[in-house]
């Protein structure tokens, strides 16, 4: 994702639908996270949420097996951070400056 879609903050704070993210020339963290969550849910059938940090959003995925890395528990389910805006793009990776942020979980429409 990091290399597929040029990153650029939108000044209007406009959130795109997954289909729009593919068509627009730029996307930011929430656009990429929504698109990634949509792909994971549709093709892998896994439960997903958005993890909102202070000034950043990543995708949280509930895996069917033990998965290491940064995670957040919501409604008794462990959601592992997967950040499609990160150069690292590793499952369970979140930048150090967000590890201690308050996290708000955004549930997606099922």
Secondary structure, 3 states (H helix, E strand, C coil): CCCCCCECCCCCCCCCCHHHHHHCCCECHHHHHHHHHHHHHHHHCCEEEEEEECCEEEEEEECCCCCCCCEEEECCEEEEEECCCCCCCCCCCCCHHHCCCCCEEEECCC
